[in-house]
Amino acid sequence: MVKLYIFGAVILGVVLNANSAAAAAKMVLGHGALNARIAPLWIAHEQKFFAKYGVESTVILVRQIQIMVSGLGTGEIDLALSSGSTLLGASSGGLDAKMVAALNGRVNYDLVAAPSIKTVKDLRGKRFGIQAFGGGLWMGAMLGLESLGVDPQRDNLNILQVGDQSVIAQALEAGSIDAAALDGVFSRRLKQKGFTVLAEFSNANIPTIGLGLLARTHTIRDRQEALDGALRGLAEAVAFILSPKSKPAVLKTITQHLRIHDAATAEEGYQDLITGLDRKLIPSMDGLRNTQRLLKPRNPKLENIKVEELIDDRIVRRLDESGFIGRLQAAYGIK
């Protein structure tokens, strides 16, 4: 199934092939989401940062997380860009994988509510929209509500699976739900229409792992040089994105991949991207512990997982401590 899916992706043109030297290490990198936060992966590929550090990259979109995890397990995907909850779920199912880098380590959603809701206390008994239980949006929402002292069970919140963020925003406008956690691209628009932004969780510094690079232990052990090159390329992509001079190129990448035709929407996606990016790529242990804590009631197998064994950040820490990341960012004019 995984082989057929990836072959089909190539035929359909989803796969992007780098024009790297023949001697470069080949790596397939998969991602399951389709939003502005994936941009570092696209940038590293298209600006040839992976190739610069000896990696011939192939980037594929795999919409079903189960298929991406299966591809990682069979070795047909070398690195998967996914969430901490994906890693925990896959590990509880027997996959020997670790997170080697992270693009964001804190909750960045805004808590948006209907115009009639003015305070956090007004959420009691209300309908709260999410994409899916156990997903990244649900995770960020629950951690954000927790930071505000809201207990969904005690406060009788009716948690409803609605759809992706665009569908959730539409449900809020239609009055089908009363509140939700959303990216700034949606919360800013709703605020202009009179909806209440009860909290900006980006100001609360709540640890989580929204997106990180997952690799099998086998890959980490046997392909150190290729992995080092991939992480160097990703680090340069982050520096490139954070550089004001690169903004036109980053906006172009976002608009092309997300098929955005509205400049204002692209700008909002760009702002969400740079707000949440982790400059050092080091996965948050506290963030993964938060993820495990929230998921354990739904997956008892997670009780026996030691999260400290699911992160292998030796390469990104070495890149940071050696000054490589700092020099990159200085070269791009980042203070």
N, C-alpha and C positions, 0 to 999 in steps of 0.2 A: 504493500500500500504506500509506504513512504517513498520507495524508489519511483513508483508510478507518479506520485504527486510531484516530486521534484523534477522528474523528466518532463512532466506536463507543464510545470512552471517555466522551464527553459523554452519549450515550444511556444508558449503563449507570450513570451517576451518579458516575463516578470523578472527573470534572472538578468543581472547586469554584470558583464564580464570586464575585468580590468585589463588594460593593455600593458601588462607587466612583462618583465624579462622572463624568458623561458625557465630560468633557473630558480625563480622565486617560489617560495613555499605556497602551495595552494590551500586556501581556506574557504569554506562555505559558511556564511553568516546568515542566520535566519532571524526574522522578527515577526511577531504576531499581530501587533497593533499597527494602526495607521493614523498617526497624529504627528504634530510638530516635534514631539519629544524624541522621535526616531531620527531626527535630522543629523545628529553626530555620526550615525552609521552611514547615512547617505553621503554626507560631506566627506568622510574619511575615504569612501570609495571613489566618489566622483572627482574630488580634488587630488586624487592619487596619493593620499597620505599613507594608505596601506602599502601601496607599491613602493613608496619612498623608503619604507623600512623592510622591504624584502618579502611582502605578502601579495600574492596574486588572489584578489578577493572576488568572491561571487556572493551577491546579496540577494536573498529571496524573501518574499512575503509568504508566510504560512498562516492562513487565517485561523486554523484550528490548533489550539494549544496542544491537544493530545497528539496531533500529527507532528508538531515541532518537537515535542518531548521524545516521541518515538524516533524521529530522525536523529536527534542528539544521541539517543541510546545506541542506535545502529552505526553511528559514526558518519552518516551521510550529511549531517550538519555538525560543523566543528565548534561553532560558537552560537548560542541562542540568546538574543536580547529579550529578556522577559522579567517578570516580577519575582519578588521574594516568595510570594505565595506559590508560584509555579515551581520554584526550586524545592520548597518544603513538600508540596504534594507529590512531586516526582520522586523525591528521596524516600518518602514514606511508602512509595510503590516499588522501591528497590533500585532506582537509578543511582549509580555512583557518580554524582556530579557535584560541582562546587561553583560558587560565584567568585569570579576573578576580578571584577571591576563593577562599579555602579555609576550610573549617570545622575541619579538624584537620591538623596538620603533623608528627605523630610517632606512632610505633607504640604502641598502647595495649593489645595483647593480653597474656594470660598464657600461659605455657608449662605445659601440664598433661600429666601422665604417669600411667601405671598405678601402683598402690600399690607394686609391686615395684621400680619405678625410683626411685632415691633421689638420683642425681646426673646431671649433664649427660653425663658419660662413659658412663653406662648406656644412653644412647640409641643407641649404635653397633649397627648391624644391625637396628634396630627399625622398626616400621611407623608412618609419620607421616601423619595424615589432613589433607587440605585440601579446599576446596570445588572449585576449578578452577585449573589452571595459568594464571598470568598475572593472576589475580584479586587483589582487595585483601587477602583473607585469606592467600593464598599469599605475596603480597608482604611483608606484615607478618611472617609466620612465617620467611621466608628471611632477612630483615634481622635479626630477633631472634636466630635461630640463629647468624648470622654474628657478631653482637656477643658471643656466648658462645664463639666459636672453633670452632663446629661447621660442618663442610663436608659437606653431604649426600652428595656423591659419595665423598669420602675415607672418611667414616665409615659408608658403606654404608647410609644411610637409605633405606628403601623408601617413597617418596612415593606416596600413594594418593588419588585423587579420590573423595571419599565423598559429599559433598552439602553442604547449608548447615550452619550451626553447630549447630542442634538435632540434626541427623542425626549430625554428628561426635561430639557429646557422647554420644549413644546408642551409637554404635559403640565409644567408649572404655569405657563401662559394660559393654557386651557382650563386650569383649575382642577385637573385630575389628581394632582398631588399638591402638597402644601409647602414642601421644602426639599432641598437636595444640596449636595456638595458638588461644585462644578468648577471647571477651569475658568480663568479670567476672561477668556474669549467669549464665554456665555454669560458669566455673572455681570460683566460690564454692560452688556446689551440689556439684560434684564433690569439692572439698576436704573438705566435711562428710561425704562418703561414703568418705573415706580415700585419695582420689587425691592425688598429689604435685604441688604447684605449684612447678616448678623455677625459674621466673623471672617477674617482673612487668616486662614490657618498658616500661611507662609510666615506670619509674624510670630507664631508660637513655637517655632523650632521643634516640631514633633518628629522624632526619628521614625523612619520607615524605609523601605526599599521599593521605589516605584519601578525602576528599570535597571537591570544589571546584566552583565555578560556571564552566561553559564557555560561551563565546559566540563566534559567528563574528566575524571581523575586520570584516566589513561592519556588523554590529550595533554593535560598539564604536565604529566611526568615525562612523556616521550617527545613532545613537540615544543619544548621550552623556547627555542629560537623563534619559531613561527608565532607563538603566543606573545612573546616579547615584542615582536614586530607589529602584531595586530594592536596591542595595547599602546604602543608608541604612536601608531597611526590614529587611534581613537583620541589620545591625549592631544595631538596636534589639531584634530578636528574640533575639539572643545575650545582650544585656544583661538582657532580661526573664527568660530561662532561668536565668541565673547568679544572679539575685536570689532569696534565700531566701523572700521574700514571695510570689513567683510560683509556688512549688513546687506547690501544689494545682492550679493551672491547667495547668502543664506536665504533671503526672501525668495529668490528665484527657485532654489531647491525646494523650499516648502510649497510654493505655489504649483510647481510641476508635479510633485509626488502626491499632493493632496487635491490636485485639480481645482485649485482655488482661482476664481476669476475676479474676486473683489479684493482690492488693495487693502482695505481696512481690516478685513478678516485675516489676511496674511500677516499684517502688522500685529494684530492681537495674538496670533499664534507664535510669532517671533518673540513677543514680550513674555509669553508664558514659558517659552523655551529657555530664554536666558535667565529668567528668574529662578528656575528650578535646577539648573545645571550645577553639578558638583565639580568644582575645579580640579580636585585631586583624584577623583575616580575611586576613592577608597570606600568599600561597602561598609554600611553601618551595622555593627553587631547588635546595638540596641534596637535598630530598626527591624532586623530579622527576628529578634526576640519578641518585639511587639507583634509582628506578623504571626509568629507561632502561638503566642498567647491568645490572640483573637480567633485563630483557626482551630485550636485544640477541641473546643466543644463540638465542632463539626467533623473533626477527624481525630479520633482518639489515638491513632497510631503516632501522631506527632508528639505525644507525651514522652516517648522514648528517644526522640531525636535530639542530639546535642548540636545546637546551632553553631557553636564555635568550630565544629568540624565541617561545616558547610561553606565556610568562607576561606578562600586561599588568596590573600591579597599581597603575597610576597613580591610579585613583579611590580604592581602599581606603587607599593610602598618604596621599593628600590628606586623606581623612577622619580618619586617625590624626594626621597632623602638624598639622592645623588645630585639633585638640582636640575634634572632634565626638564621636569614639568615647569619649574619656575623660569628657566631660561627660555622655554618655548613661549610662555605667556608674556615675558618681557619683550621678546622679539616681535610679538604681535601688538605691543603697546598696552598690555593689560597691567594695571597697577594693583 
